[in-house]
Amino acid sequence: MYPKPADPEAVARMRAAHQHARTVLGVRPDPDAQEIWGWRGRTLSRPVSAPGGPAWLRLASSPKGQIARTFWDGSLEAQTAIPATVPRPRLRESHDWNDQAWEYRAELYDRIAVPPISRSPTLTATPDLPSAWWAALHAALGDIGTVSTDRYTIEQQYLDWAMPKLLGNPLDTRVPAWATAHGDLHWANLCAPQLQMLDWEGWGLAPVGYDAAMLHSYSLLVADIATRVRGELGEVLDTPAGRFAELVTITELLHSTARGDNLPLAEPLRRQARRLLGRSAV
């Protein structure tokens, strides 16, 4: 969950688009339901009442002509490509439209009964996660990794540019092995006490261990959970490929700090990079 956009025109535009989607899809907002905003106001979600039972309506927007298809179509493609054994809300239907300046997509999901573990991607408190939850996560990541796809969560070209810039040299930026990943595995996209995995827009090929590394990076402010992630997923993290994946996620999150995002993680990420590299990062 991210803050509501500061621009009142953007807020009004997204609320009007969400109202349009509700009308088209024949759903009603739940009384006094909280709005859930995405990164920089790019998405707006709310619980709704629908003929098929309680649902969740997510609205995504993109400036016209600037759609990144990998992310725009990710949730729709995940519905058929990701195995049913991976716990996630079912996508019921979607609706696309546009105006002179913006493209919109509304996605109607089953509403799940378990909440996200955190309101933000970065963990700041220790959650109570039973052993069964960790076992379910381990199984889900294994099932995701078997999916064949030509989608990419992250590109080699980006790594060639960003890793030396943010981590320094010498550094081999070549991905040693690729596997399919959720692509945005953080604490606001994971639910408990029963595992559910949210927001599939960015799934695709990534360095082996990418999801585990991303979750560990977003855990660095809570030492006992960072240790637990490494203990539970050390099978991949404590390998050369897993250590490379950690450097990749550290690079991405450090890059995001230049835009003002994830600022509390900046120094913990640099410390972790030093441990992995055996030298100071940039």
N, C-alpha and C positions, 0 to 999 in steps of 0.2 A: 504494500500500500504506500502511495506517495502523496505528498501534500496536494491540495486543490491548486490548480494553476493560478498564478497571481493576476493574469490577464482576464478581466471580467468578460470581455468579448469571447474569448476562448471557452470560458465556462458556459456562457449562454449558448454558444454554438453547439457544444457537445450535449448539453441538456436538451436542446431542441431536437438534435439528431436522435438521442435516446428515446425521446417521446415519439418521434416518427417511427422508430423501430418497434416500439411497444404497440403502436396502432396497427402496423403492418402485420405483426406476428400475433396479434390478438391476445396480448398479455396485459396485466395490470401491476403497477408497482405496489409492493407491500407497504402498508402505512408506516410512516416514520422510519423506513429502511435507510440505512446509511449508504451514501455514495462511496464507491471505491474507485479512486483515481489511479491510473497507471503513470508510468514514467513521463514527466513533463506534459501531462494531460493528454497523452496520445490515446488512452483508453479510458472508458467510464463504464462501470459495472454496477448492477443493483440486483437484489433478489426480487423476483416477481411471482405473481400467481398466474398459472397457465392452465389451459384445459387438461393437459396431461399430468398435472400435479405441480408442486412447488418447483420453481426453476430459477435459473440465474442467467441474466441477460448481459452480455459483454458487448460493448460497442468499441470498435477500433476505427481510427481515422488516419489518413495520410494526405498530404498535399497532392493535388492532382498531378499525375505524371511522375511522381516520385515513389511509387510503390516498390518496395523491395520484396519480390515475389517469394523468396525463401521464407521470410517471416510472415508475410501477409497470408500465405496459404498453409502455413505450418499446422495450425489447429485442424483444418479440414483434412489434410493429408494424414495427420496422425490418427484420425478416427478409424481409418481403414488399414493403415500400415503397422501401427503399434499393436502388439498382441493384447488380447482381452485380459490376459493374466496380469497386466500392469494396471494397478488400481488408479482410476481417474474418472472424472465426471463424463457422462455420455453426452455427446453433441447431438441435439435433437434436430435442429435445422439452422440455416443461415440465410441472410438476406443482404444483398449488395445494392448500393445506389451511389449517386454522386450529385454534386451541384457544380457551379462554375469553378470553384476553387478546391474542393475537397472530395476525396473518395471515402466511402464508409462501408463497413461490414459489421452486421449484427450477428452474434452467435448465441443461440439459446441452448443452455446446458441443463441437465438434471441438477437439482440442488442437493448437495451432499450435507450430511448431518454433522460432520466433524470440521472444526475450524482450522485455519492455518496456524502453524506453530508460532509464527511471529508476524507482527504488523509490517515489518520492514525486512528486506533481504538479509541484513546483517543481524546476527543474533546478539542480544545484549543481556539475556538472562538464561539461566539453566532450565530447560524444559524437562518434564518427567516423561521419558520415553522408554516404554517397556522393551524387554528383549525381543518380543514378538515384532515390534515395530522395526527394529534394526534388521531382523531376519527378513521381513517383508521388503525393506529397502534393498537389501543385498540381492534378493531374488529378482526384484523389478529391474534393477540396473543390469543384471545378467540377461534378462529377457530383452531389454531394449538393445543391448549390445549385439544381439544376433540379427537384428533387422537389416535387410539389404536396402540401400538407398543411394541415390546420387545427389541428395541434398547435403549441404555443408553448413555446419554451425559456425565454423571459423575457417578462414582460408590461409593457405601457406603464405601467400603474398603478404597478408597482414602481419604474420609472425616475422617474416624476413625484415619488415620495416620496424615493427614496434618493439620486438624483444631487445635488439641491440640499443635502441634509443632509450628504453626504460630500465634495462638491466645491465647494459654495458657489454664490453667485449673483454676476452674472447668468449664466444658463445655460438654453439652449433644450433641453428634455428630449424633444422630439418625435422619434421615430425617422424619419429621412429616407427609408429604404427597408428592406423586409424581404426575407429570403431564408432558405431552409432551411439549418440548420447541424447539425453533430454535437452541439454544445451543451456538451461537456465536454472540449475538445481540450487536454489537457496531456500532459506527458512520461511519465506512468505509463500513459496510454491509447494510446501510440504505440509500435510495435515496430520494430526494425531488426536487421540491415541490410536486410531486405525489409520494406516497409511493411505493417503490419496495424493496424487501428483497433479498439480495444476499447471496451466499456461504452457502449451506445447508449441507455441509459434516458432521457436528457434531450434527445434530438434533437427538432428542430422549428424553427419560425420564430424568427428573431432578427435584430437589425440587420445589414445587409450588412457583411461583413468580420468578423463576430463570432468565428469560429473562428480566423482569423489573429491577431486582436487578443488573444484569450485565450492563444494559444500564445506570443505576444510577451510578454505580462504575466508568464507563468510562467517566462520566460527571463531576467528582468532581473538575476538574480544572476550570470549568465555573459555578460559583455559581448559576446564574439565570437559567441555563438549568437544573442543578441538582435539583433545587427547582421545576422547571416545570415538570420534570420527576416524582418526588414524588407526585406532585399535580395531574398529569394526571393518574398515575398508583398507587395511594395511596390505592385504593380499595384492592390491593393485598399486596403492600409493608408495609402498616400500619396494618399488622396482625401478629400474632406469626409466621405463616408459612413464610410470606414475610420477616420478620426480620431474620429468620434462613437463608433464601435464600441469603440475603445480606451478612451474615457472610460467606456463602459458596463462593460467588464470590470474596469477599475480600480475603479469603484464597487463592483462585486460583491465583489472581493477585499478591498478596504478594509473593507467591511461584515463580511466573514468574520473579520477580525482582532479585531473586538469580541467574538467568541465564542472567541478564543484560537487561531484557525487562521491559517496563512500569515503568522505574525508577522515572519519575516525579510524578507518582501516589502514590509512597510508603508512604509518610507522610500523605497525605489526606486519604488514606485507613486506616492507623493506627488511625487517629483521628475519622473516622467514626466507626471503630471497638470499640473504647473507648466509644463512645456515645451509641452504641448498647449493649455493655457488662456491662457498668457501672463500668468499671475498665480498667486498661492498658492492651493492648495486649503485646505479647512477643516482 
